[in-house]
Amino acid sequence: FVDDMANDGQSAPATSKSYTAEEFSKLEMKFITSIQDPVERSEIIFHMKKEWRDHFAQRCHYLRIDFDGRAWLSSVDEMDRRLTTEKNRIKAAKRRFLMSKAMEKDNSTSSRMPGVFVDVSDTS
């Protein structure tokens, strides 16, 4: 098929789809969440981030925009650190909430049934 087109002097029509940053980000996340193996998913995320950093740096260089890679990477690291800290804070708050529910349940049923039990339906 390609040879026939080359002989005719024609080319295949160029098709391209443009995406907004939000659409592309959603597609990227959809791809990442489709990977079942957590180790493989982490590796893909790591390499995709690296590719985007490289692309950004090359784009800045091409556009002759001053780009301090070390400062930018340290700001990205700081943002990741803050995000991780916030996620850990939320997990700890949820853990405290579940433990308080378990202790309430344990206190109310201690005479009938020893031990700490958490009914997930009670936490809603």
Secondary structure, DSSP 8 states (H G I E B T S, - for coil): -HHHHHHHT-----------HHHHHHHHHHHHHT---HHHHHHHHHHHHHHHHHHHHHHHHHTT----HHHHHHHHHHHHHHHHHHHHHHHHHHHHHHHHHHHHHHHHHTTTS-S----GGGG-
